[in-house]
Amino acid sequence: KSVQLLAVSKTKPVSDINLAYEAGQRLFGENYVQEGVEKIQHLSALTDIEWHMIGPLQSNKTKVVAEHFDWVQSVDREKIARRLNDQRPSDMPPLNVCIQLNIDDEDSKSGIQINALPALIDTIIGLPNLKLRGLMAIPKASPDEEEQAQTLTTLAELFAEYQQKLSDFDTLSVGMSSDLEAAIEHGSTMVRVGSAIFGARS
């Protein structure tokens, strides 16, 4: 029970989400804002689903995300954090957020560099409508085992450092269908699994 399963339902129909829900799944992750919001609205009667935004977020999409999602795992700059805070409805609980780290410094990936992490943490913990829950990362695809272990160890050490300093900092979101075993071995508390649950994306 130390690891939560986030079912990544992007591009999958509501009928697939319903099947997963009937099997006991409650955490679902979406990459695309409009698709995610439509699913949230369609399944609004299922009040115990927890919806996570896990894709890159543009500033012009923050309002609708703040109004509908329970979590945003892809916060990677101050502007996005402040907009989510300001646009979170007052009748909703604080929005749970993770900071996305570009842990392997890949040009193709979103996320901040490690040296920018302290400043963004300081910003978020000062925003009353956000609750900083942890870190999210997408390590390199198919690295060699030594490189993979080094990356995951770095993530685990960063997570442990801030977990000691901050309350509610309890989530290390790393690991997908192809690398979830290694991620769990290195302390992941949430794995984001799509194809291994729903099948390959069409």
Salt bridges, closest charged atoms under 4 A:
GLU30 OE2 - LYS39 NZ 3.00
GLU35 OE2 - LYS39 NZ 2.65
ASP48 OD2 - ARG26 NE 2.83
GLU50 OE2 - HIS52 NE2 2.83
GLU67 OE2 - LYS63 NZ 2.58
ASP76 OD1 - ARG77 NH1 3.00
GLU78 OE2 - ARG82 NE 2.63
GLU106 OE1 - LYS109 NZ 2.57
GLU147 OE2 - LYS140 NZ 2.88
GLU161 OE2 - LYS165 NZ 3.17
ASP170 OD2 - ARG133 NH2 2.96
